[in-house]
Amino acid sequence: MSQVMRPNTALTQVYLYCQPVDFRKSFRGLSAIVECELGHNPFEGHLYAFTNRQRNKIKCLFWENNGFVLYYKSLAEEKFRWPRHNEEVMTLTGQQINWLLDGYDISAMRGHKKLNYESVF
């Protein structure tokens, strides 16, 4: 069994950039998107995920102590099921980003609707 490098499932702040980006961008270009377009501080240690127009590649960016880490996955045949949202960014958990990397459609994973009752009678 081989070791697989993946984003930690314990991550609590994962941001999915919903629009496709030019994958010629390195950590500098992606961190500029985080700072200039999203208004976030790229040095806070949160993970940011990006995809290309064909949705067959993912780059994840995060700051680790003294430098940027760039995780890159390119699918040989299929596409990632990238959620289509009107928002610029979507918040995920560490588990959800791993589900996305595994090929699951995370936008279809909805919990039960919240019910609000005021009385049992």
C-alpha positions in Angstrom: 0.0 0.0 0.0 1.4 3.4 -1.0 1.3 6.6 1.0 -1.0 9.2 -0.6 -0.5 12.9 0.0 -3.8 14.6 0.6 -5.2 17.6 2.3 -5.8 16.9 6.0 -9.4 15.9 6.7 -9.2 17.9 10.0 -8.9 21.2 8.1 -11.7 23.5 9.1 -11.2 26.3 6.6 -11.2 25.2 3.0 -12.3 27.6 0.3 -13.3 26.4 -3.2 -12.8 29.1 -5.8 -15.9 28.4 -8.0 -14.7 30.0 -11.3 -12.1 28.3 -13.5 -8.5 29.7 -13.5 -5.6 29.7 -15.9 -3.5 26.8 -14.7 -0.3 28.4 -15.9 -0.6 30.3 -12.6 1.8 29.3 -9.9 1.5 29.9 -6.2 2.1 33.6 -6.8 -0.8 34.0 -9.2 -3.1 31.9 -7.0 -2.2 33.7 -3.8 -2.9 37.0 -5.7 -6.5 35.7 -6.4 -6.9 34.8 -2.7 -5.7 38.3 -1.6 -7.0 40.6 -4.4 -10.3 38.9 -5.5 -11.4 37.2 -2.3 -10.0 39.7 0.2 -8.5 36.9 2.3 -5.0 36.7 3.8 -3.2 33.9 2.0 -0.7 33.5 4.9 -3.4 32.4 7.4 -2.9 28.7 6.6 -6.3 28.1 5.0 -6.6 25.8 2.0 -7.8 27.2 -1.3 -8.8 24.9 -4.2 -8.9 25.9 -7.9 -9.8 24.1 -11.1 -9.2 24.7 -14.8 -11.9 25.3 -17.4 -12.0 21.6 -18.4 -12.4 20.7 -14.7 -9.9 17.8 -15.1 -7.3 19.4 -12.8 -7.2 20.8 -9.3 -4.6 23.0 -7.5 -4.8 23.4 -3.8 -2.8 26.2 -2.2 -2.0 26.8 1.5 0.6 28.5 3.6 2.6 26.2 5.9 4.8 28.0 8.4 7.4 29.4 6.0 6.2 28.8 2.5 3.4 27.9 0.2 2.4 24.3 -0.5 0.8 23.6 -3.9 -1.1 20.3 -4.3 -1.8 19.4 -7.9 -4.0 16.6 -9.3 -4.6 16.0 -13.0 -7.2 13.4 -14.0 -6.3 11.1 -16.9 -9.9 10.7 -18.3 -12.7 12.0 -16.1 -13.7 15.5 -14.8 -14.1 16.8 -11.3 -17.7 17.4 -10.3 -17.1 21.1 -9.5 -20.1 22.8 -7.8 -21.7 25.4 -9.9 -22.5 28.3 -7.6 -23.1 32.0 -8.2 -20.8 32.9 -5.4 -17.1 33.5 -6.0 -16.0 31.1 -3.3 -17.6 28.2 -1.4 -16.6 27.0 2.1 -15.8 23.3 2.6 -14.5 21.0 5.3 -11.3 19.0 5.0 -13.4 15.9 4.5 -15.4 17.5 1.6 -12.3 18.5 -0.3 -11.1 14.9 -0.1 -14.5 13.7 -1.3 -14.2 16.1 -4.3 -10.7 14.8 -5.0 -12.2 11.3 -4.9 -14.8 12.2 -7.6 -17.9 12.8 -5.5 -20.4 15.5 -6.3 -20.2 17.5 -3.1 -23.0 19.9 -4.2 -25.4 16.9 -4.0 -24.4 16.0 -0.5 -27.0 17.8 1.5 -28.0 17.1 5.1 -31.6 16.9 6.3 -33.5 20.2 6.4 -33.5 22.0 9.7 -36.8 21.9 11.6 -37.8 24.5 14.1 -40.5 23.6 16.6 -41.8 25.7 19.4 -43.9 23.1 21.2 -44.4 19.4 21.4 -48.2 19.8 21.6 
